[in-house]
Amino acid sequence: MEDNIIELINDEGELEKLVVEATFHMDDTLYAVLHKINSDEGMIYYVEEAEDGSIVLIKVEDEEEIKEVQEMYEGIADDLI
């Protein structure tokens, strides 16, 4: 499980450890489902590559898009676990 833990700097500038539950493509977008170590509540992010080659995670805020991604994730979750 430790392989699935990443560290991010949150909006408040604090370091936060999150568990990567899954990554998958939907259309041409790579998504990641993450959750805090002591929580089961998932958060959905876009995964993009910056010009310098680093990975950037951008939280999905659009409610309709979140719903679509959740439905996709629930459809493939059994195969991922």
Sequence and secondary structure as in RCSB ss.txt:
>XXXX:A:sequence
MEDNIIELINDEGELEKLVVEATFHMDDTLYAVLHKINSDEGMIYYVEEAEDGSIVLIKVEDEEEIKEVQEMYEG
IADDLI
>XXXX:A:secstr
 GGGEEEEE TTS EEEEEEEEEEEETTEEEEEEEETT   EEEEEEEE TTS EEEEE   HHHHHHHHHHHHH
HHHHH 
